């Protein structure tokens, strides 16, 4: 495997913005996804490679790798391998230097310090110095993208970020369980009250006017209340096809954390593991 390999859990829009920044900065990146990703901002998410085979976002291409044996081939081509690996089994075999949990589940689903020498969590659900080395803030506001080497990110408020004065009205949610069928594509304009999708036989209308910025892939089964799309009231179609300001801020925080931690952890995986066994994360960091 190449030096300083980074594995990113998840390949949604924040994960993809992070992968894009790391690849541009010279890091080889592998992304792990679900077999049917529930990613809304599909046009700027490398998870779309699971459905389409490959996707290019701002000049960086991700390719679906059928197995771990294809990973090196894709990396050598300068592209990002995306592996369907919901249990993250490939982490052990690929032996990355860095693992970034970018699932944005608002809780830790199993990431730990033993995953790699450097482990970073995005958003709430992680505690720096306990289950990850660093946490990057994902909540919009003054601290967006800030790197925390102790403590946790701000808790999830359950309120979507304010864009042009709108919060919850921006979101498209399922009225019940059923198969999603989009009536509007990402980048289309929707008027307030216009039907933008069907869930089974139930229509979903837009609560505000704007550009459809995100939409789950048609054919996916959604549950009642599930977020499956969003509308951007600013009405700029180009923004649907470029990395968001939030993703860029978070990506900058991840790059900062990676560069800092690689500098202060000069030893090998074995040295870090040995130090951790003697004194945990605090014992490890005190050595430097």
C-alpha positions, -999 to +999 in steps of 0.1 A: +000+000+000+012+036-006+026+056+022+002+076+044-029+059+030-061+075+042-093+054+045-126+074+048-157+057+062-186+071+041-186+088+007-213+115+011-208+152+004-187+160+035-166+128+031-162+136-006-151+172+000-126+158+025-113+132+000-110+158-027-089+181-004-066+152+007-060+139-028-052+174-040-027+176-011-010+144-022-026+117+000-038+084-014-075+079-004-098+049-002-135+053+006-158+027+021-195+028+015-228+009+018-241-013-010-270+012-015-258+046-003-285+070+010-266+101-002-286+131-010-260+154-027-252+127-053-237+150-079-208+159-055-205+126-036-181+099-045-207+074-032-224+077-066-196+055-080-214+026-063-244+031-087-226+044-118-192+028-116-173+061-115-179+098-108-158+129-112-161+158-088-142+190-096-115+171-115-111+142-091-125+108-102-136+080-079-140+044-093-159+015-078-134-012-069-148-047-069-124-060-043-094-049-023-071-064-049-082-036-073-074-008-048-037-004-057-045-003-095-070+025-090-047+044-066-018+041-092-041+058-117-045+088-094-081+080-087-101+072-055-111+036-050-146+032-035-152-002-019-186-015-008-177-024+027-204-016+053-185-035+080-152-018+073-134-051+070-108-038+046-093-015+072-074-043+087-060-056+054-051-022+039-034-010+071-040+028+066-020+055+083-052+076+088-089+067+092-115+094+090-150+086+101-172+108+079-204+088+081-221+118+099-243+094+119-242+117+150-229+088+169-199+065+169-208+033+151-176+015+159-146+037+151-117+034+176-081+045+182-068+011+171-081+015+136-050+034+125-022+055+139-043+086+132-081+085+137-103+115+131-141+118+136-164+143+119-191+159+140-208+148+172-205+113+186-167+112+191-145+123+219-109+133+210-085+115+232-110+087+239-121+070+207-104+093+181-073+114+180-091+145+168-127+157+161-136+182+134-166+204+140-194+201+114-220+224+128-225+256+109-213+287+126-181+303+140-165+269+148-173+251+115-141+231+105-124+237+139-101+208+150-105+196+185-078+175+202-098+171+233-135+170+239-163+166+215-181+185+187-212+205+194-242+182+199-267+177+171-295+203+174-318+185+149-323+219+132-310+222+096-286+250+089-300+283+079-298+291+042-313+324+030-336+325+060-349+289+056-341+259+078-365+229+080-385+241+051-356+233+028-358+196+035-378+170+016-391+142+038-409+111+031-447+110+040-445+072+046-426+041+037-423+034+000-402+035-032-389+069-041-395+082-076-380+116-083-401+140-105-373+166-104-336+160-109-307+177-090-302+211-106-339+216-116-359+245-104-390+238-082-418+262-074-434+262-039-462+237-040-449+218-070-446+180-068-409+171-067-411+134-060-435+105-053-431+080-025-453+051-037-485+069-047-480+098-023-468+131-038-442+153-020-444+190-027-418+217-023-424+240+008-403+267-008-391+277-042-356+270-053-331+247-069-332+210-061-298+206-046-300+170-034-322+140-041-318+103-033-316+080-063-350+069-076-359+033-066-346+035-031-370+025-003-375+053+021-392+053+055-417+078+070-400+111+079-367+102+062-349+131+046-345+123+009-338+157-007-333+194-002-340+226-019-317+256-021-336+289-020-307+308-035-315+293-069-279+289-082-278+257-104-240+256-105-239+251-067-254+217-071-223+204-090-195+219-068-183+211-033-201+232-007-187+258+016-194+235+045-176+206+030-146+227+021-144+240+057-147+205+072-121+192+047-097+220+057-101+209+093-093+173+084-062+182+064-050+203+094-056+175+118-038+149+096-008+171+090-005+180+127-009+144+139+015+130+113+041+155+125+037+147+163+034+110+158+067+101+141+068+064+150+053+034+133+019+018+139+036-007+162+052+021+183+019+038+188+002+006+196+028-002+222+026+032+238-012+030+239-011-003+256+011+012+283-008+044+289-038+048+265-041+078+242-029+102+269+002+081+275+008+081+237+005+119+233+027+126+264+056+109+246+057+138+221 
